[in-house]
Amino acid sequence: MKEVVESQPRFFFVEKGHRRGENVYTALGRSDAGRYLAVFFIYTKDQRALILSARDMSDAERKRYERK
């Protein structure tokens, strides 16, 4: 998961957080093992990504990722 966020993924806004500054984002990218992953995270106050969850990309997300 970490390699997806640290590489050159496609970032997308997902939803506004319940607390100020805690908006949820997703990073679409490939792991070092070659898996296509969607990683959900928030930015911390010091601009680091706090990973919340990750899963394999859906077919629609993979098409979106490959178009960019």
Secondary structure, 3 states (H helix, E strand, C coil): CHHHHHCCCEEEEEECCCCCCCCEEEEEEECCCCCEEEEEEEECCCCCEEEEEEEECCHHHHHHHHHC
